[in-house]
Amino acid sequence: MQRVLTELTPECELTTQMYISGLEKEEIAEIKCRASSTINNQLQKAFQVLNVKNGRQLCRRFYERISGIEFTLSLIHISEPT
């Protein structure tokens, strides 16, 4: 697997990528033969280091890194010409 989140340890990054891919924390723990608390700690560390607050932001940060494009959302209403 390609390193994308290089400020994380390789083990923490792998856990993060598994989580981003849609696996539940318990599934990750089972696959990696780790305690659920270890997985929770790794994800909390990733959130802290990457300065994100939830899984959606974590996913966005990951895909921004891969694509090199920053994703933004504007809620400005665009009216249709009359």
Number of C-alpha atoms within 10 A of each C-alpha: 6 8 13 16 20 10 12 17 14 13 12 21 21 20 23 27 19 16 19 17 10 11 14 11 20 15 15 20 18 12 10 13 9 12 13 15 12 14 23 15 12 20 20 17 16 21 17 11 12 16 12 16 11 10 14 11 14 21 18 16 18 18 16 14 13 13 9 9 10 10 10 7 5 5 6 6 6 6 6 5 4 3
